[in-house]
Amino acid sequence: MSKFFFRKIALLLTSLVMGIVLISGQVLLPAGSQSPGQTAIAATFPPVASPDGELSAGPAKLPPLPYAYTALGKAIDAETMKLHHDGHHASYVNNLNDALKEEPDLQKKSVEALLRDLNSVPENIRTKVGNNGGGHLNHTIFWQIMTPEGGGEPTGEIASEIKQTFGSFDQFKQQFNQAGGDRFGSGWVWLVRNSTGELQIVTTPNQDNPIMNGAYPIMGNDVWEHAYYLRYRNRRGEYLNNWWGVINWSEVNRRSQVSLQF
């Protein structure tokens, strides 16, 4: 058969596929190509709040701390822990529920799904859902990746990948602290797996979560002043340094493995 025949068949197949896409009204986006708040159609995502599952939005619930308020004293004092969890995190949960109280369809979604597709949220509550849904998700992750028995250097697969990506754990730690210190105002510093499958240090403003920009959060530190000011005042750098003493590397490893599905 002639090359022309095969070329004609290829063109017909291409036209058929494009026709299906146009009829359905949907455009398939590769992972990572969507803009913030836009979801790739037919994509599947691993759980983000915990390797075991996502956060319900109907209604959102405040998770209990997995340790006592005093347990992370190497880095965070008991008064800050109580205020942070019982005050700030609880407020994000309550405000998210208030935003969604007239939206039964949105209540059926997970918090992660809402944050990935904020454009589907009515404009009059979009900012409130983004801020408070992000705050709920961020803090749920935060409590899990810390432990009284934490600290030291990473072990397992994440240790190897950190060394391969950043050169050494010390270099990774320095870059992470630098990014957290440079984050102007309120926000978070994260280790994420980006849309190309690589580890990357990023920061997000306010309560934005990396999934809003197509990345999977493996570990993150809260650099809002409420996370450290009672003990450290304006010494954010000291807080960042001490925080490494309570990191739960076992949980970080679990999150890293789940992120490979992203």
Sequence and secondary structure as in RCSB ss.txt:
>XXXX:A:sequence
MSKFFFRKIALLLTSLVMGIVLISGQVLLPAGSQSPGQTAIAATFPPVASPDGELSAGPAKLPPLPYAYTALGKA
IDAETMKLHHDGHHASYVNNLNDALKEEPDLQKKSVEALLRDLNSVPENIRTKVGNNGGGHLNHTIFWQIMTPEG
GGEPTGEIASEIKQTFGSFDQFKQQFNQAGGDRFGSGWVWLVRNSTGELQIVTTPNQDNPIMNGAYPIMGNDVWE
HAYYLRYRNRRGEYLNNWWGVINWSEVNRRSQVSLQF
>XXXX:A:secstr
  HHHHHHHHHHHHHHHHHHHHHHT     TT S TT   TT     SSBTTB  B TT      SS TTTTTTT
S HHHHHIIIIIIIHHHHHHHHHHTTT HHHHTSBHHHHHHTGGGS HHHHHHHHHHHHHHHHHHHHHHTB TT 
 SS  HHHHHHHHHHHSSHHHHHHHHHHHHHH  SSEEEEEEE TTS EEEEEEETT  GGGGT EEEEEEE SG
GGTHHHHTT HHHHHHHHGGGB HHHHHHHHHHHTT 
